Amino acid sequence: MSSAPPNIAQPSADAAFSYSREMPRTLERVQLPVIAINPENAPTDVASLEHYGVQVIFMPGVGHFLMMEDPQRFNSLLGTAIGRLNRE
């Protein structure tokens, strides 16, 4: 990520840091079930996510790149999430 050219990195960083303000409007428009697989290393506002219909699955012991840090466990949780969606 740090090797991206500035003309790509800067707009990407700006979008990443400003998207949280857009998230509530986006979640209101989503007409599909949403499941978030989140690490426990940072706070997650579960109540707010549930308000918008988002289910949360936590994956302890990993950081931001959970799918890269422990792919086997992430894939297992992803399978759990897909199973939940298939039952809905």
PDB file of N, CA, C and O in Angstrom:
ATOM      1  N   MET A   1       0.818  -1.184   0.000  1.00  0.00           N
ATOM      2  CA  MET A   1       0.000   0.000   0.000  1.00  0.00           C
ATOM      3  C   MET A   1       0.866   1.253   0.000  1.00  0.00           C
ATOM      4  O   MET A   1       0.552   2.236  -0.671  1.00  0.00           O
ATOM      5  N   SER A   2       1.950   1.212   0.750  1.00  0.00           N
ATOM      6  CA  SER A   2       2.795   2.405   0.840  1.00  0.00           C
ATOM      7  C   SER A   2       3.582   2.664  -0.438  1.00  0.00           C
ATOM      8  O   SER A   2       4.154   3.742  -0.600  1.00  0.00           O
ATOM      9  N   SER A   3       3.620   1.698  -1.342  1.00  0.00           N
ATOM     10  CA  SER A   3       4.365   1.894  -2.589  1.00  0.00           C
ATOM     11  C   SER A   3       3.485   2.438  -3.716  1.00  0.00           C
ATOM     12  O   SER A   3       3.964   2.626  -4.835  1.00  0.00           O
ATOM     13  N   ALA A   4       2.220   2.690  -3.438  1.00  0.00           N
ATOM     14  CA  ALA A   4       1.322   3.222  -4.480  1.00  0.00           C
ATOM     15  C   ALA A   4       1.755   4.631  -4.864  1.00  0.00           C
ATOM     16  O   ALA A   4       2.216   5.392  -4.013  1.00  0.00           O
ATOM     17  N   PRO A   5       1.611   4.987  -6.148  1.00  0.00           N
ATOM     18  CA  PRO A   5       1.946   6.352  -6.567  1.00  0.00           C
ATOM     19  C   PRO A   5       1.043   7.363  -5.848  1.00  0.00           C
ATOM     20  O   PRO A   5      -0.117   7.059  -5.570  1.00  0.00           O
ATOM     21  N   PRO A   6       1.559   8.556  -5.546  1.00  0.00           N
ATOM     22  CA  PRO A   6       0.765   9.561  -4.818  1.00  0.00           C
ATOM     23  C   PRO A   6      -0.585   9.885  -5.456  1.00  0.00           C
ATOM     24  O   PRO A   6      -1.558  10.134  -4.745  1.00  0.00           O
ATOM     25  N   ASN A   7      -0.656   9.883  -6.794  1.00  0.00           N
ATOM     26  CA  ASN A   7      -1.931  10.212  -7.448  1.00  0.00           C
ATOM     27  C   ASN A   7      -2.991   9.128  -7.224  1.00  0.00           C
ATOM     28  O   ASN A   7      -4.175   9.368  -7.459  1.00  0.00           O
ATOM     29  N   ILE A   8      -2.585   7.960  -6.781  1.00  0.00           N
ATOM     30  CA  ILE A   8      -3.521   6.887  -6.429  1.00  0.00           C
ATOM     31  C   ILE A   8      -3.682   6.805  -4.913  1.00  0.00           C
ATOM     32  O   ILE A   8      -4.794   6.649  -4.407  1.00  0.00           O
ATOM     33  N   ALA A   9      -2.577   6.910  -4.199  1.00  0.00           N
ATOM     34  CA  ALA A   9      -2.603   6.753  -2.741  1.00  0.00           C
ATOM     35  C   ALA A   9      -3.412   7.845  -2.056  1.00  0.00           C
ATOM     36  O   ALA A   9      -4.193   7.548  -1.151  1.00  0.00           O
ATOM     37  N   GLN A  10      -3.247   9.097  -2.463  1.00  0.00           N
ATOM     38  CA  GLN A  10      -3.925  10.200  -1.779  1.00  0.00           C
ATOM     39  C   GLN A  10      -5.444  10.125  -1.899  1.00  0.00           C
ATOM     40  O   GLN A  10      -6.128  10.213  -0.879  1.00  0.00           O
ATOM     41  N   PRO A  11      -6.003   9.965  -3.101  1.00  0.00           N
ATOM     42  CA  PRO A  11      -7.464   9.832  -3.189  1.00  0.00           C
ATOM     43  C   PRO A  11      -7.983   8.598  -2.438  1.00  0.00           C
ATOM     44  O   PRO A  11      -9.068   8.631  -1.858  1.00  0.00           O
ATOM     45  N   SER A  12      -7.210   7.526  -2.452  1.00  0.00           N
ATOM     46  CA  SER A  12      -7.623   6.320  -1.733  1.00  0.00           C
ATOM     47  C   SER A  12      -7.651   6.569  -0.232  1.00  0.00           C
ATOM     48  O   SER A  12      -8.590   6.153   0.447  1.00  0.00           O
ATOM     49  N   ALA A  13      -6.638   7.238   0.287  1.00  0.00           N
ATOM     50  CA  ALA A  13      -6.600   7.557   1.717  1.00  0.00           C
ATOM     51  C   ALA A  13      -7.730   8.503   2.087  1.00  0.00           C
ATOM     52  O   ALA A  13      -8.382   8.318   3.115  1.00  0.00           O
ATOM     53  N   ASP A  14      -7.969   9.507   1.267  1.00  0.00           N
ATOM     54  CA  ASP A  14      -9.066  10.446   1.530  1.00  0.00           C
ATOM     55  C   ASP A  14     -10.401   9.707   1.595  1.00  0.00           C
ATOM     56  O   ASP A  14     -11.203   9.955   2.495  1.00  0.00           O
ATOM     57  N   ALA A  15     -10.638   8.821   0.665  1.00  0.00           N
ATOM     58  CA  ALA A  15     -11.892   8.064   0.645  1.00  0.00           C
ATOM     59  C   ALA A  15     -12.006   7.159   1.868  1.00  0.00           C
ATOM     60  O   ALA A  15     -13.080   7.042   2.459  1.00  0.00           O
ATOM     61  N   ALA A  16     -10.910   6.524   2.243  1.00  0.00           N
ATOM     62  CA  ALA A  16     -10.935   5.618   3.399  1.00  0.00           C
ATOM     63  C   ALA A  16     -11.272   6.367   4.678  1.00  0.00           C
ATOM     64  O   ALA A  16     -12.029   5.869   5.510  1.00  0.00           O
ATOM     65  N   PHE A  17     -10.714   7.563   4.839  1.00  0.00           N
ATOM     66  CA  PHE A  17     -10.942   8.317   6.072  1.00  0.00           C
ATOM     67  C   PHE A  17     -12.285   9.034   6.099  1.00  0.00           C
ATOM     68  O   PHE A  17     -12.767   9.377   7.178  1.00  0.00           O
ATOM     69  N   SER A  18     -12.897   9.268   4.957  1.00  0.00           N
ATOM     70  CA  SER A  18     -14.175   9.980   4.948  1.00  0.00           C
ATOM     71  C   SER A  18     -15.366   9.043   4.804  1.00  0.00           C
ATOM     72  O   SER A  18     -16.505   9.474   4.980  1.00  0.00           O
ATOM     73  N   TYR A  19     -15.134   7.782   4.491  1.00  0.00           N
ATOM     74  CA  TYR A  19     -16.239   6.875   4.223  1.00  0.00           C
ATOM     75  C   TYR A  19     -17.100   6.605   5.453  1.00  0.00           C
ATOM     76  O   TYR A  19     -18.287   6.308   5.316  1.00  0.00           O
ATOM     77  N   SER A  20     -16.526   6.702   6.651  1.00  0.00           N
ATOM     78  CA  SER A  20     -17.321   6.414   7.851  1.00  0.00           C
ATOM     79  C   SER A  20     -18.522   7.353   7.959  1.00  0.00           C
ATOM     80  O   SER A  20     -19.550   6.978   8.523  1.00  0.00           O
ATOM     81  N   ARG A  21     -18.402   8.558   7.429  1.00  0.00           N
ATOM     82  CA  ARG A  21     -19.541   9.484   7.444  1.00  0.00           C
ATOM     83  C   ARG A  21     -20.629   9.042   6.474  1.00  0.00           C
ATOM     84  O   ARG A  21     -21.802   9.364   6.662  1.00  0.00           O
ATOM     85  N   GLU A  22     -20.241   8.310   5.443  1.00  0.00           N
ATOM     86  CA  GLU A  22     -21.196   7.838   4.443  1.00  0.00           C
ATOM     87  C   GLU A  22     -21.818   6.495   4.813  1.00  0.00           C
ATOM     88  O   GLU A  22     -22.858   6.122   4.270  1.00  0.00           O
ATOM     89  N   MET A  23     -21.195   5.778   5.723  1.00  0.00           N
ATOM     90  CA  MET A  23     -21.632   4.422   6.046  1.00  0.00           C
ATOM     91  C   MET A  23     -23.100   4.335   6.462  1.00  0.00           C
ATOM     92  O   MET A  23     -23.799   3.461   5.947  1.00  0.00           O
ATOM     93  N   PRO A  24     -23.616   5.179   7.358  1.00  0.00           N
ATOM     94  CA  PRO A  24     -25.037   5.046   7.724  1.00  0.00           C
ATOM     95  C   PRO A  24     -25.979   5.176   6.532  1.00  0.00           C
ATOM     96  O   PRO A  24     -26.935   4.410   6.417  1.00  0.00           O
ATOM     97  N   ARG A  25     -25.724   6.131   5.650  1.00  0.00           N
ATOM     98  CA  ARG A  25     -26.585   6.284   4.461  1.00  0.00           C
ATOM     99  C   ARG A  25     -26.478   5.067   3.545  1.00  0.00           C
ATOM    100  O   ARG A  25     -27.467   4.621   2.965  1.00  0.00           O
ATOM    101  N   THR A  26     -25.280   4.548   3.428  1.00  0.00           N
ATOM    102  CA  THR A  26     -25.087   3.367   2.585  1.00  0.00           C
ATOM    103  C   THR A  26     -25.837   2.175   3.158  1.00  0.00           C
ATOM    104  O   THR A  26     -26.522   1.463   2.423  1.00  0.00           O
ATOM    105  N   LEU A  27     -25.716   1.951   4.465  1.00  0.00           N
ATOM    106  CA  LEU A  27     -26.388   0.807   5.083  1.00  0.00           C
ATOM    107  C   LEU A  27     -27.907   0.926   5.005  1.00  0.00           C
ATOM    108  O   LEU A  27     -28.599  -0.088   4.913  1.00  0.00           O
ATOM    109  N   GLU A  28     -28.428   2.137   5.040  1.00  0.00           N
ATOM    110  CA  GLU A  28     -29.875   2.321   4.906  1.00  0.00           C
ATOM    111  C   GLU A  28     -30.364   1.909   3.522  1.00  0.00           C
ATOM    112  O   GLU A  28     -31.500   1.459   3.370  1.00  0.00           O
ATOM    113  N   ARG A  29     -29.508   2.061   2.511  1.00  0.00           N
ATOM    114  CA  ARG A  29     -29.908   1.743   1.128  1.00  0.00           C
ATOM    115  C   ARG A  29     -29.680   0.275   0.755  1.00  0.00           C
ATOM    116  O   ARG A  29     -30.278  -0.224  -0.198  1.00  0.00           O
ATOM    117  N   VAL A  30     -28.826  -0.406   1.497  1.00  0.00           N
ATOM    118  CA  VAL A  30     -28.521  -1.800   1.173  1.00  0.00           C
ATOM    119  C   VAL A  30     -29.764  -2.656   1.420  1.00  0.00           C
ATOM    120  O   VAL A  30     -30.346  -2.625   2.505  1.00  0.00           O
ATOM    121  N   GLN A  31     -30.150  -3.397   0.429  1.00  0.00           N
ATOM    122  CA  GLN A  31     -31.337  -4.243   0.540  1.00  0.00           C
ATOM    123  C   GLN A  31     -30.962  -5.720   0.629  1.00  0.00           C
ATOM    124  O   GLN A  31     -31.726  -6.591   0.213  1.00  0.00           O
ATOM    125  N   LEU A  32     -29.797  -5.985   1.166  1.00  0.00           N
ATOM    126  CA  LEU A  32     -29.292  -7.350   1.313  1.00  0.00           C
ATOM    127  C   LEU A  32     -28.818  -7.559   2.741  1.00  0.00           C
ATOM    128  O   LEU A  32     -28.488  -6.589   3.422  1.00  0.00           O
ATOM    129  N   PRO A  33     -28.774  -8.797   3.211  1.00  0.00           N
ATOM    130  CA  PRO A  33     -28.215  -9.037   4.544  1.00  0.00           C
ATOM    131  C   PRO A  33     -26.714  -8.748   4.537  1.00  0.00           C
ATOM    132  O   PRO A  33     -26.024  -8.992   3.547  1.00  0.00           O
ATOM    133  N   VAL A  34     -26.228  -8.228   5.655  1.00  0.00           N
ATOM    134  CA  VAL A  34     -24.806  -7.885   5.771  1.00  0.00           C
ATOM    135  C   VAL A  34     -24.256  -8.525   7.040  1.00  0.00           C
ATOM    136  O   VAL A  34     -24.857  -8.423   8.109  1.00  0.00           O
ATOM    137  N   ILE A  35     -23.119  -9.177   6.913  1.00  0.00           N
ATOM    138  CA  ILE A  35     -22.411  -9.734   8.058  1.00  0.00           C
ATOM    139  C   ILE A  35     -20.994  -9.188   8.016  1.00  0.00           C
ATOM    140  O   ILE A  35     -20.309  -9.295   6.999  1.00  0.00           O
ATOM    141  N   ALA A  36     -20.555  -8.601   9.124  1.00  0.00           N
ATOM    142  CA  ALA A  36     -19.193  -8.077   9.234  1.00  0.00           C
ATOM    143  C   ALA A  36     -18.357  -9.054  10.046  1.00  0.00           C
ATOM    144  O   ALA A  36     -18.771  -9.486  11.122  1.00  0.00           O
ATOM    145  N   ILE A  37     -17.187  -9.402   9.536  1.00  0.00           N
ATOM    146  CA  ILE A  37     -16.228 -10.206  10.292  1.00  0.00           C
ATOM    147  C   ILE A  37     -15.146  -9.236  10.732  1.00  0.00           C
ATOM    148  O   ILE A  37     -14.357  -8.761   9.914  1.00  0.00           O
ATOM    149  N   ASN A  38     -15.110  -8.945  12.015  1.00  0.00           N
ATOM    150  CA  ASN A  38     -14.231  -7.906  12.547  1.00  0.00           C
ATOM    151  C   ASN A  38     -13.219  -8.471  13.534  1.00  0.00           C
ATOM    152  O   ASN A  38     -13.519  -9.421  14.258  1.00  0.00           O
ATOM    153  N   PRO A  39     -12.024  -7.893  13.568  1.00  0.00           N
ATOM    154  CA  PRO A  39     -11.076  -8.256  14.618  1.00  0.00           C
ATOM    155  C   PRO A  39     -11.517  -7.618  15.938  1.00  0.00           C
ATOM    156  O   PRO A  39     -12.327  -6.692  15.953  1.00  0.00           O
ATOM    157  N   GLU A  40     -10.977  -8.123  17.029  1.00  0.00           N
ATOM    158  CA  GLU A  40     -11.303  -7.534  18.334  1.00  0.00           C
ATOM    159  C   GLU A  40     -10.272  -6.497  18.767  1.00  0.00           C
ATOM    160  O   GLU A  40     -10.352  -5.983  19.883  1.00  0.00           O
ATOM    161  N   ASN A  41      -9.309  -6.182  17.910  1.00  0.00           N
ATOM    162  CA  ASN A  41      -8.230  -5.265  18.306  1.00  0.00           C
ATOM    163  C   ASN A  41      -8.635  -3.801  18.279  1.00  0.00           C
ATOM    164  O   ASN A  41      -7.885  -2.946  18.749  1.00  0.00           O
ATOM    165  N   ALA A  42      -9.814  -3.498  17.735  1.00  0.00           N
ATOM    166  CA  ALA A  42     -10.311  -2.118  17.694  1.00  0.00           C
ATOM    167  C   ALA A  42     -11.789  -2.146  18.062  1.00  0.00           C
ATOM    168  O   ALA A  42     -12.463  -3.152  17.841  1.00  0.00           O
ATOM    169  N   PRO A  43     -12.291  -1.064  18.615  1.00  0.00           N
ATOM    170  CA  PRO A  43     -13.706  -1.056  19.003  1.00  0.00           C
ATOM    171  C   PRO A  43     -14.633  -1.198  17.805  1.00  0.00           C
ATOM    172  O   PRO A  43     -14.377  -0.648  16.734  1.00  0.00           O
ATOM    173  N   THR A  44     -15.708  -1.942  18.002  1.00  0.00           N
ATOM    174  CA  THR A  44     -16.761  -2.081  17.004  1.00  0.00           C
ATOM    175  C   THR A  44     -18.062  -1.662  17.668  1.00  0.00           C
ATOM    176  O   THR A  44     -18.416  -2.180  18.727  1.00  0.00           O
ATOM    177  N   ASP A  45     -18.761  -0.744  17.065  1.00  0.00           N
ATOM    178  CA  ASP A  45     -20.031  -0.264  17.602  1.00  0.00           C
ATOM    179  C   ASP A  45     -21.132  -1.231  17.171  1.00  0.00           C
ATOM    180  O   ASP A  45     -21.868  -0.982  16.216  1.00  0.00           O
ATOM    181  N   VAL A  46     -21.222  -2.332  17.898  1.00  0.00           N
ATOM    182  CA  VAL A  46     -22.159  -3.397  17.543  1.00  0.00           C
ATOM    183  C   VAL A  46     -23.594  -2.885  17.546  1.00  0.00           C
ATOM    184  O   VAL A  46     -24.366  -3.225  16.650  1.00  0.00           O
ATOM    185  N   ALA A  47     -23.966  -2.081  18.529  1.00  0.00           N
ATOM    186  CA  ALA A  47     -25.340  -1.571  18.607  1.00  0.00           C
ATOM    187  C   ALA A  47     -25.707  -0.774  17.357  1.00  0.00           C
ATOM    188  O   ALA A  47     -26.804  -0.930  16.820  1.00  0.00           O
ATOM    189  N   SER A  48     -24.802   0.071  16.897  1.00  0.00           N
ATOM    190  CA  SER A  48     -25.080   0.851  15.685  1.00  0.00           C
ATOM    191  C   SER A  48     -25.181  -0.051  14.463  1.00  0.00           C
ATOM    192  O   SER A  48     -26.065   0.134  13.627  1.00  0.00           O
ATOM    193  N   LEU A  49     -24.293  -1.016  14.355  1.00  0.00           N
ATOM    194  CA  LEU A  49     -24.353  -1.932  13.213  1.00  0.00           C
ATOM    195  C   LEU A  49     -25.660  -2.722  13.226  1.00  0.00           C
ATOM    196  O   LEU A  49     -26.309  -2.874  12.191  1.00  0.00           O
ATOM    197  N   GLU A  50     -26.043  -3.225  14.401  1.00  0.00           N
ATOM    198  CA  GLU A  50     -27.288  -3.982  14.495  1.00  0.00           C
ATOM    199  C   GLU A  50     -28.495  -3.102  14.161  1.00  0.00           C
ATOM    200  O   GLU A  50     -29.482  -3.588  13.607  1.00  0.00           O
ATOM    201  N   HIS A  51     -28.422  -1.817  14.493  1.00  0.00           N
ATOM    202  CA  HIS A  51     -29.500  -0.888  14.152  1.00  0.00           C
ATOM    203  C   HIS A  51     -29.752  -0.884  12.643  1.00  0.00           C
ATOM    204  O   HIS A  51     -30.889  -0.723  12.197  1.00  0.00           O
ATOM    205  N   TYR A  52     -28.691  -1.060  11.869  1.00  0.00           N
ATOM    206  CA  TYR A  52     -28.797  -1.084  10.405  1.00  0.00           C
ATOM    207  C   TYR A  52     -28.905  -2.506   9.863  1.00  0.00           C
ATOM    208  O   TYR A  52     -28.811  -2.718   8.654  1.00  0.00           O
ATOM    209  N   GLY A  53     -29.099  -3.475  10.744  1.00  0.00           N
ATOM    210  CA  GLY A  53     -29.298  -4.851  10.298  1.00  0.00           C
ATOM    211  C   GLY A  53     -28.029  -5.629  10.043  1.00  0.00           C
ATOM    212  O   GLY A  53     -28.080  -6.711   9.459  1.00  0.00           O
ATOM    213  N   VAL A  54     -26.887  -5.108  10.466  1.00  0.00           N
ATOM    214  CA  VAL A  54     -25.614  -5.785  10.239  1.00  0.00           C
ATOM    215  C   VAL A  54     -25.335  -6.740  11.398  1.00  0.00           C
ATOM    216  O   VAL A  54     -25.350  -6.338  12.561  1.00  0.00           O
ATOM    217  N   GLN A  55     -25.083  -7.994  11.072  1.00  0.00           N
ATOM    218  CA  GLN A  55     -24.647  -8.958  12.070  1.00  0.00           C
ATOM    219  C   GLN A  55     -23.125  -8.881  12.173  1.00  0.00           C
ATOM    220  O   GLN A  55     -22.447  -8.639  11.174  1.00  0.00           O
ATOM    221  N   VAL A  56     -22.586  -9.085  13.373  1.00  0.00           N
ATOM    222  CA  VAL A  56     -21.136  -9.007  13.564  1.00  0.00           C
ATOM    223  C   VAL A  56     -20.615 -10.341  14.076  1.00  0.00           C
ATOM    224  O   VAL A  56     -21.161 -10.925  15.011  1.00  0.00           O
ATOM    225  N   ILE A  57     -19.554 -10.803  13.445  1.00  0.00           N
ATOM    226  CA  ILE A  57     -18.811 -11.977  13.915  1.00  0.00           C
ATOM    227  C   ILE A  57     -17.415 -11.476  14.264  1.00  0.00           C
ATOM    228  O   ILE A  57     -16.757 -10.838  13.441  1.00  0.00           O
ATOM    229  N   PHE A  58     -16.965 -11.761  15.477  1.00  0.00           N
ATOM    230  CA  PHE A  58     -15.632 -11.326  15.891  1.00  0.00           C
ATOM    231  C   PHE A  58     -14.613 -12.436  15.702  1.00  0.00           C
ATOM    232  O   PHE A  58     -14.901 -13.618  15.890  1.00  0.00           O
ATOM    233  N   MET A  59     -13.409 -12.016  15.322  1.00  0.00           N
ATOM    234  CA  MET A  59     -12.274 -12.919  15.155  1.00  0.00           C
ATOM    235  C   MET A  59     -11.155 -12.409  16.068  1.00  0.00           C
ATOM    236  O   MET A  59     -10.409 -11.508  15.684  1.00  0.00           O
ATOM    237  N   PRO A  60     -11.033 -12.974  17.262  1.00  0.00           N
ATOM    238  CA  PRO A  60     -10.016 -12.492  18.197  1.00  0.00           C
ATOM    239  C   PRO A  60      -8.595 -12.882  17.775  1.00  0.00           C
ATOM    240  O   PRO A  60      -8.393 -13.834  17.021  1.00  0.00           O
ATOM    241  N   GLY A  61      -7.630 -12.129  18.275  1.00  0.00           N
ATOM    242  CA  GLY A  61      -6.230 -12.475  18.094  1.00  0.00           C
ATOM    243  C   GLY A  61      -5.617 -12.061  16.772  1.00  0.00           C
ATOM    244  O   GLY A  61      -4.523 -12.512  16.432  1.00  0.00           O
ATOM    245  N   VAL A  62      -6.298 -11.211  16.019  1.00  0.00           N
ATOM    246  CA  VAL A  62      -5.766 -10.753  14.736  1.00  0.00           C
ATOM    247  C   VAL A  62      -5.883  -9.237  14.657  1.00  0.00           C
ATOM    248  O   VAL A  62      -6.543  -8.613  15.487  1.00  0.00           O
ATOM    249  N   GLY A  63      -5.242  -8.653  13.660  1.00  0.00           N
ATOM    250  CA  GLY A  63      -5.296  -7.213  13.448  1.00  0.00           C
ATOM    251  C   GLY A  63      -6.167  -6.863  12.259  1.00  0.00           C
ATOM    252  O   GLY A  63      -7.131  -7.564  11.953  1.00  0.00           O
ATOM    253  N   HIS A  64      -5.825  -5.783  11.597  1.00  0.00           N
ATOM    254  CA  HIS A  64      -6.633  -5.236  10.508  1.00  0.00           C
ATOM    255  C   HIS A  64      -6.767  -6.192   9.326  1.00  0.00           C
ATOM    256  O   HIS A  64      -7.831  -6.273   8.713  1.00  0.00           O
ATOM    257  N   PHE A  65      -5.712  -6.906   9.007  1.00  0.00           N
ATOM    258  CA  PHE A  65      -5.718  -7.802   7.842  1.00  0.00           C
ATOM    259  C   PHE A  65      -6.003  -9.235   8.276  1.00  0.00           C
ATOM    260  O   PHE A  65      -5.215 -10.140   8.001  1.00  0.00           O
ATOM    261  N   LEU A  66      -7.128  -9.439   8.952  1.00  0.00           N
ATOM    262  CA  LEU A  66      -7.448 -10.728   9.543  1.00  0.00           C
ATOM    263  C   LEU A  66      -7.450 -11.859   8.534  1.00  0.00           C
ATOM    264  O   LEU A  66      -7.033 -12.972   8.855  1.00  0.00           O
ATOM    265  N   MET A  67      -7.913 -11.598   7.320  1.00  0.00           N
ATOM    266  CA  MET A  67      -7.965 -12.659   6.316  1.00  0.00           C
ATOM    267  C   MET A  67      -6.577 -13.094   5.861  1.00  0.00           C
ATOM    268  O   MET A  67      -6.405 -14.205   5.358  1.00  0.00           O
ATOM    269  N   MET A  68      -5.585 -12.219   6.037  1.00  0.00           N
ATOM    270  CA  MET A  68      -4.212 -12.564   5.672  1.00  0.00           C
ATOM    271  C   MET A  68      -3.451 -13.122   6.865  1.00  0.00           C
ATOM    272  O   MET A  68      -2.553 -13.948   6.701  1.00  0.00           O
ATOM    273  N   GLU A  69      -3.804 -12.675   8.062  1.00  0.00           N
ATOM    274  CA  GLU A  69      -3.095 -13.108   9.263  1.00  0.00           C
ATOM    275  C   GLU A  69      -3.436 -14.542   9.657  1.00  0.00           C
ATOM    276  O   GLU A  69      -2.577 -15.268  10.158  1.00  0.00           O
ATOM    277  N   ASP A  70      -4.669 -14.950   9.437  1.00  0.00           N
ATOM    278  CA  ASP A  70      -5.090 -16.307   9.781  1.00  0.00           C
ATOM    279  C   ASP A  70      -6.155 -16.759   8.773  1.00  0.00           C
ATOM    280  O   ASP A  70      -7.339 -16.834   9.101  1.00  0.00           O
ATOM    281  N   PRO A  71      -5.716 -17.059   7.544  1.00  0.00           N
ATOM    282  CA  PRO A  71      -6.667 -17.378   6.483  1.00  0.00           C
ATOM    283  C   PRO A  71      -7.560 -18.577   6.792  1.00  0.00           C
ATOM    284  O   PRO A  71      -8.736 -18.583   6.429  1.00  0.00           O
ATOM    285  N   GLN A  72      -7.016 -19.581   7.452  1.00  0.00           N
ATOM    286  CA  GLN A  72      -7.811 -20.771   7.732  1.00  0.00           C
ATOM    287  C   GLN A  72      -8.966 -20.439   8.676  1.00  0.00           C
ATOM    288  O   GLN A  72     -10.101 -20.851   8.437  1.00  0.00           O
ATOM    289  N   ARG A  73      -8.686 -19.707   9.733  1.00  0.00           N
ATOM    290  CA  ARG A  73      -9.738 -19.338  10.679  1.00  0.00           C
ATOM    291  C   ARG A  73     -10.719 -18.351  10.044  1.00  0.00           C
ATOM    292  O   ARG A  73     -11.927 -18.447  10.261  1.00  0.00           O
ATOM    293  N   PHE A  74     -10.196 -17.396   9.252  1.00  0.00           N
ATOM    294  CA  PHE A  74     -11.079 -16.462   8.554  1.00  0.00           C
ATOM    295  C   PHE A  74     -12.020 -17.209   7.619  1.00  0.00           C
ATOM    296  O   PHE A  74     -13.219 -16.933   7.595  1.00  0.00           O
ATOM    297  N   ASN A  75     -11.487 -18.149   6.853  1.00  0.00           N
ATOM    298  CA  ASN A  75     -12.320 -18.909   5.925  1.00  0.00           C
ATOM    299  C   ASN A  75     -13.393 -19.699   6.662  1.00  0.00           C
ATOM    300  O   ASN A  75     -14.509 -19.848   6.163  1.00  0.00           O
ATOM    301  N   SER A  76     -13.066 -20.203   7.838  1.00  0.00           N
ATOM    302  CA  SER A  76     -14.061 -20.902   8.643  1.00  0.00           C
ATOM    303  C   SER A  76     -15.181 -19.951   9.068  1.00  0.00           C
ATOM    304  O   SER A  76     -16.358 -20.302   8.985  1.00  0.00           O
ATOM    305  N   LEU A  77     -14.817 -18.744   9.524  1.00  0.00           N
ATOM    306  CA  LEU A  77     -15.821 -17.754   9.904  1.00  0.00           C
ATOM    307  C   LEU A  77     -16.622 -17.284   8.694  1.00  0.00           C
ATOM    308  O   LEU A  77     -17.824 -17.037   8.801  1.00  0.00           O
ATOM    309  N   LEU A  78     -15.969 -17.160   7.555  1.00  0.00           N
ATOM    310  CA  LEU A  78     -16.670 -16.793   6.332  1.00  0.00           C
ATOM    311  C   LEU A  78     -17.691 -17.872   5.968  1.00  0.00           C
ATOM    312  O   LEU A  78     -18.803 -17.562   5.542  1.00  0.00           O
ATOM    313  N   GLY A  79     -17.308 -19.141   6.138  1.00  0.00           N
ATOM    314  CA  GLY A  79     -18.241 -20.240   5.909  1.00  0.00           C
ATOM    315  C   GLY A  79     -19.437 -20.153   6.856  1.00  0.00           C
ATOM    316  O   GLY A  79     -20.572 -20.417   6.457  1.00  0.00           O
ATOM    317  N   THR A  80     -19.179 -19.784   8.108  1.00  0.00           N
ATOM    318  CA  THR A  80     -20.260 -19.587   9.072  1.00  0.00           C
ATOM    319  C   THR A  80     -21.187 -18.471   8.614  1.00  0.00           C
ATOM    320  O   THR A  80     -22.409 -18.613   8.670  1.00  0.00           O
ATOM    321  N   ALA A  81     -20.612 -17.365   8.162  1.00  0.00           N
ATOM    322  CA  ALA A  81     -21.417 -16.233   7.687  1.00  0.00           C
ATOM    323  C   ALA A  81     -22.258 -16.631   6.475  1.00  0.00           C
ATOM    324  O   ALA A  81     -23.437 -16.285   6.398  1.00  0.00           O
ATOM    325  N   ILE A  82     -21.665 -17.347   5.542  1.00  0.00           N
ATOM    326  CA  ILE A  82     -22.397 -17.783   4.351  1.00  0.00           C
ATOM    327  C   ILE A  82     -23.514 -18.739   4.749  1.00  0.00           C
ATOM    328  O   ILE A  82     -24.608 -18.683   4.189  1.00  0.00           O
ATOM    329  N   GLY A  83     -23.246 -19.616   5.713  1.00  0.00           N
ATOM    330  CA  GLY A  83     -24.284 -20.522   6.200  1.00  0.00           C
ATOM    331  C   GLY A  83     -25.457 -19.761   6.792  1.00  0.00           C
ATOM    332  O   GLY A  83     -26.611 -20.123   6.562  1.00  0.00           O
ATOM    333  N   ARG A  84     -25.174 -18.712   7.553  1.00  0.00           N
ATOM    334  CA  ARG A  84     -26.250 -17.881   8.119  1.00  0.00           C
ATOM    335  C   ARG A  84     -27.074 -17.248   6.997  1.00  0.00           C
ATOM    336  O   ARG A  84     -28.304 -17.231   7.048  1.00  0.00           O
ATOM    337  N   LEU A  85     -26.387 -16.735   5.998  1.00  0.00           N
ATOM    338  CA  LEU A  85     -27.090 -16.094   4.892  1.00  0.00           C
ATOM    339  C   LEU A  85     -27.957 -17.086   4.123  1.00  0.00           C
ATOM    340  O   LEU A  85     -29.054 -16.746   3.678  1.00  0.00           O
ATOM    341  N   ASN A  86     -27.471 -18.292   3.973  1.00  0.00           N
ATOM    342  CA  ASN A  86     -28.245 -19.321   3.248  1.00  0.00           C
ATOM    343  C   ASN A  86     -29.498 -19.734   4.008  1.00  0.00           C
ATOM    344  O   ASN A  86     -30.478 -20.168   3.402  1.00  0.00           O
ATOM    345  N   ARG A  87     -29.472 -19.600   5.344  1.00  0.00           N
ATOM    346  CA  ARG A  87     -30.647 -19.959   6.158  1.00  0.00           C
ATOM    347  C   ARG A  87     -31.673 -18.827   6.188  1.00  0.00           C
ATOM    348  O   ARG A  87     -32.835 -19.064   6.517  1.00  0.00           O
ATOM    349  N   GLU A  88     -31.267 -17.607   5.852  1.00  0.00           N
ATOM    350  CA  GLU A  88     -32.195 -16.462   5.917  1.00  0.00           C
ATOM    351  C   GLU A  88     -33.114 -16.415   4.729  1.00  0.00           C
ATOM    352  O   GLU A  88     -33.951 -15.518   4.632  1.00  0.00           O
TER     353      GLU A  88
END
